[in-house]
Structure formats: C-alpha cells, structure tokens
Amino acid sequence: MKRLLLSLTILLALVALPTGCGLFSSNDGEIETLRSEVAILTEEIVDLKSDVAALESSPAVVETTTTTTTTSEAPSESVTTPPENLEDEVVDEEAILLATYAWGPSDETVALQEVLGITADGWYGGGTQAAHIAELEVRGLSVDNVPTAPPTTTTTTEAPTESTTTAPPTTTTAAE
C-alpha cells in the first residue's frame, strides 16, 4: 500500500509540476509581444548594418551613438550627442609621414612626432629623422622627403698672440 501511495504521489507530482510552471500552456499575448520585439530588433540590425557600410566608405567626423531599449511597452530611443572637444579627429598618418619638413623647430613636426610615437617637442633633429625613416621603411613608403642634417660648420679662431714691445735700453751718463 505504501508503494502504491508513493507511486501515485510521484505520478501526481510529475503531472502537476509542469502544468503549474506553464510548460504545457502558452499565452498568445506573450508570443505576439515577443514577435513584435524581434521584428523591431531585426529592423535596428538592418539600420546598423547600413550605418556601418556608410561609415566604412567615408571617414567619420562626428560620432553619434543611438541606444534603443525595448520592453513590453512601446520602444523608446535616446541619442547621445558627441563631445564638444574633437581631439580624436581622424588623422591622415600617411600624408603626415610623406610631408616635407625642415630641420629644426616647427609646428608641423609636432604632428609628425605624435604619429611616430616619440616625444613631441616640435624639433626635427637626429632622433626624429631616425624614427621618421624607420616608420617610412616599415610602411614601404618613400624616404625622399626626409630632410638631411644640415652641414656642420666649425670655425676655429686663433687665440690672439701676445705682442711684446721692448723698450730700447736707456743709458745714463754722469755729469762732470
């Protein structure tokens, strides 16, 4: 008898548990809500793919982020505006590397040194020249525009020679 009672309890638990959890029932309203959310997300993916394709074909100047939140209620959309300072502008590194530079200080040299990843002091000297040539060679670019060091001119000045003047000997005679 205990076995029969135990078997019936297990059978009843196996039947009642799934139906109580909703595994054997469906709610058509929930299914339709999920279908509409999937459709909205699919549209957003298509929009994002077209945005990515447009960005790949032209350089981006301003970055805009769109965030969409979908719930069982109507979807809401918020747009984040780009920061005021645009220090992260797209830099044409190849144009900077191929530009012509003069030996010595210049504002253009600062941009080159930033591209090269060296200290940007604005002075085109031996260190900048070596890094410039190395980067051009790594990228397979021409080194024709790299300035050469100016000729070193050394002037020697001779120390003035001391001139000595000797006075003629003086003779004195005694008076008689």
MOMO-V738581 format. One record per residue. RES is the residue in three letters. OMEGA is omega in degrees with one decimal (NA if undefined). BURIAL is # if it has 16 or more other ideal C-beta (glycine too) atoms within 10 Angstrom, else .. D_CENTER is the distance of its C-alpha to the mean C-alpha in whole Angstrom. Layout:
res:RES omega:OMEGA burial:BURIAL d_center:D_CENTER
res:RES omega:OMEGA burial:BURIAL d_center:D_CENTER
//
This chain:
res:MET omega:178.4 burial:. d_center:77
res:LYS omega:178.3 burial:. d_center:74
res:ARG omega:-180.0 burial:. d_center:73
res:LEU omega:179.4 burial:. d_center:73
res:LEU omega:178.0 burial:. d_center:72
res:LEU omega:178.9 burial:. d_center:69
res:SER omega:178.5 burial:. d_center:68
res:LEU omega:179.2 burial:. d_center:69
res:THR omega:179.1 burial:. d_center:66
res:ILE omega:178.9 burial:. d_center:64
res:LEU omega:179.3 burial:. d_center:64
res:LEU omega:179.5 burial:. d_center:64
res:ALA omega:179.7 burial:. d_center:61
res:LEU omega:-179.8 burial:. d_center:59
res:VAL omega:-173.7 burial:. d_center:60
res:ALA omega:-175.5 burial:. d_center:60
res:LEU omega:-179.5 burial:. d_center:56
res:PRO omega:-178.9 burial:. d_center:54
res:THR omega:177.8 burial:. d_center:56
res:GLY omega:179.7 burial:. d_center:55
res:CYS omega:178.9 burial:. d_center:51
res:GLY omega:-179.1 burial:. d_center:51
res:LEU omega:-178.1 burial:. d_center:51
res:PHE omega:179.2 burial:. d_center:54
res:SER omega:178.9 burial:. d_center:53
res:SER omega:178.7 burial:. d_center:51
res:ASN omega:-176.3 burial:. d_center:50
res:ASP omega:178.9 burial:. d_center:49
res:GLY omega:178.9 burial:. d_center:48
res:GLU omega:-179.6 burial:. d_center:45
res:ILE omega:179.8 burial:. d_center:44
res:GLU omega:177.9 burial:. d_center:44
res:THR omega:178.8 burial:. d_center:42
res:LEU omega:178.8 burial:. d_center:39
res:ARG omega:179.7 burial:. d_center:40
res:SER omega:177.1 burial:. d_center:39
res:GLU omega:177.0 burial:. d_center:36
res:VAL omega:179.3 burial:. d_center:35
res:ALA omega:178.9 burial:. d_center:36
res:ILE omega:179.6 burial:. d_center:33
res:LEU omega:178.2 burial:. d_center:30
res:THR omega:177.2 burial:. d_center:31
res:GLU omega:179.9 burial:. d_center:31
res:GLU omega:177.9 burial:. d_center:27
res:ILE omega:178.8 burial:. d_center:26
res:VAL omega:178.0 burial:. d_center:27
res:ASP omega:-180.0 burial:. d_center:26
res:LEU omega:178.5 burial:. d_center:22
res:LYS omega:178.9 burial:. d_center:23
res:SER omega:175.9 burial:. d_center:24
res:ASP omega:179.1 burial:. d_center:21
res:VAL omega:179.5 burial:. d_center:19
res:ALA omega:178.8 burial:. d_center:21
res:ALA omega:179.9 burial:. d_center:20
res:LEU omega:179.1 burial:. d_center:17
res:GLU omega:-177.1 burial:. d_center:17
res:SER omega:178.4 burial:. d_center:19
res:SER omega:-179.2 burial:. d_center:18
res:PRO omega:-179.0 burial:. d_center:14
res:ALA omega:177.4 burial:. d_center:13
res:VAL omega:-179.1 burial:. d_center:14
res:VAL omega:-179.1 burial:. d_center:15
res:GLU omega:178.0 burial:. d_center:14
res:THR omega:179.9 burial:. d_center:17
res:THR omega:177.8 burial:. d_center:18
res:THR omega:179.1 burial:. d_center:21
res:THR omega:179.2 burial:. d_center:23
res:THR omega:177.9 burial:. d_center:27
res:THR omega:-179.1 burial:. d_center:29
res:THR omega:175.8 burial:. d_center:32
res:THR omega:178.8 burial:. d_center:35
res:SER omega:175.0 burial:. d_center:39
res:GLU omega:180.0 burial:. d_center:39
res:ALA omega:-178.8 burial:. d_center:38
res:PRO omega:176.8 burial:. d_center:34
res:SER omega:-176.4 burial:. d_center:32
res:GLU omega:176.9 burial:. d_center:28
res:SER omega:-178.0 burial:. d_center:26
res:VAL omega:177.6 burial:. d_center:23
res:THR omega:-179.3 burial:. d_center:20
res:THR omega:-178.8 burial:. d_center:20
res:PRO omega:178.9 burial:. d_center:16
res:PRO omega:-179.8 burial:. d_center:16
res:GLU omega:-176.7 burial:. d_center:17
res:ASN omega:-175.8 burial:. d_center:15
res:LEU omega:-179.6 burial:. d_center:12
res:GLU omega:-177.9 burial:. d_center:10
res:ASP omega:179.4 burial:. d_center:7
res:GLU omega:177.7 burial:. d_center:9
res:VAL omega:-177.5 burial:. d_center:9
res:VAL omega:176.6 burial:. d_center:10
res:ASP omega:-174.9 burial:. d_center:12
res:GLU omega:-178.0 burial:. d_center:12
res:GLU omega:178.5 burial:. d_center:15
res:ALA omega:178.8 burial:. d_center:17
res:ILE omega:-178.7 burial:# d_center:16
res:LEU omega:-176.1 burial:# d_center:17
res:LEU omega:179.6 burial:# d_center:20
res:ALA omega:179.2 burial:. d_center:21
res:THR omega:-178.3 burial:. d_center:24
res:TYR omega:175.4 burial:# d_center:24
res:ALA omega:177.9 burial:. d_center:27
res:TRP omega:179.4 burial:# d_center:28
res:GLY omega:-174.8 burial:. d_center:28
res:PRO omega:172.9 burial:. d_center:26
res:SER omega:177.2 burial:. d_center:24
res:ASP omega:-179.6 burial:. d_center:21
res:GLU omega:-179.4 burial:. d_center:20
res:THR omega:177.7 burial:# d_center:19
res:VAL omega:179.8 burial:. d_center:17
res:ALA omega:178.3 burial:# d_center:14
res:LEU omega:-178.2 burial:# d_center:15
res:GLN omega:176.8 burial:# d_center:15
res:GLU omega:177.6 burial:. d_center:11
res:VAL omega:-178.7 burial:# d_center:11
res:LEU omega:179.9 burial:# d_center:13
res:GLY omega:177.7 burial:. d_center:12
res:ILE omega:-179.8 burial:. d_center:15
res:THR omega:-176.2 burial:. d_center:17
res:ALA omega:178.6 burial:. d_center:17
res:ASP omega:177.7 burial:. d_center:20
res:GLY omega:-178.1 burial:# d_center:21
res:TRP omega:176.7 burial:# d_center:24
res:TYR omega:-179.9 burial:# d_center:24
res:GLY omega:-176.3 burial:. d_center:26
res:GLY omega:-179.9 burial:. d_center:27
res:GLY omega:178.7 burial:. d_center:24
res:THR omega:179.7 burial:# d_center:21
res:GLN omega:-178.7 burial:# d_center:24
res:ALA omega:179.0 burial:. d_center:23
res:ALA omega:179.6 burial:# d_center:20
res:HIS omega:-179.9 burial:# d_center:20
res:ILE omega:-179.0 burial:. d_center:22
res:ALA omega:-178.8 burial:. d_center:21
res:GLU omega:177.9 burial:# d_center:18
res:LEU omega:-179.9 burial:# d_center:20
res:GLU omega:178.5 burial:. d_center:22
res:VAL omega:-178.2 burial:. d_center:20
res:ARG omega:179.3 burial:. d_center:18
res:GLY omega:-178.8 burial:. d_center:22
res:LEU omega:-178.4 burial:. d_center:22
res:SER omega:177.4 burial:. d_center:25
res:VAL omega:-176.9 burial:. d_center:25
res:ASP omega:-176.5 burial:. d_center:28
res:ASN omega:-180.0 burial:. d_center:26
res:VAL omega:-178.4 burial:# d_center:25
res:PRO omega:176.1 burial:. d_center:28
res:THR omega:-179.6 burial:. d_center:30
res:ALA omega:178.5 burial:. d_center:32
res:PRO omega:-179.7 burial:. d_center:34
res:PRO omega:178.8 burial:. d_center:38
res:THR omega:179.6 burial:. d_center:39
res:THR omega:176.5 burial:. d_center:42
res:THR omega:177.2 burial:. d_center:44
res:THR omega:177.9 burial:. d_center:48
res:THR omega:175.5 burial:. d_center:50
res:THR omega:179.7 burial:. d_center:53
res:GLU omega:177.6 burial:. d_center:56
res:ALA omega:-179.5 burial:. d_center:57
res:PRO omega:179.3 burial:. d_center:60
res:THR omega:179.5 burial:. d_center:64
res:GLU omega:176.8 burial:. d_center:66
res:SER omega:179.5 burial:. d_center:69
res:THR omega:178.3 burial:. d_center:72
res:THR omega:178.5 burial:. d_center:75
res:THR omega:179.0 burial:. d_center:79
res:ALA omega:179.1 burial:. d_center:81
res:PRO omega:-178.9 burial:. d_center:85
res:PRO omega:178.7 burial:. d_center:87
res:THR omega:178.5 burial:. d_center:89
res:THR omega:178.9 burial:. d_center:93
res:THR omega:177.5 burial:. d_center:95
res:THR omega:-178.0 burial:. d_center:99
res:ALA omega:-177.8 burial:. d_center:102
res:ALA omega:-178.4 burial:. d_center:104
res:GLU omega:NA burial:. d_center:108
//
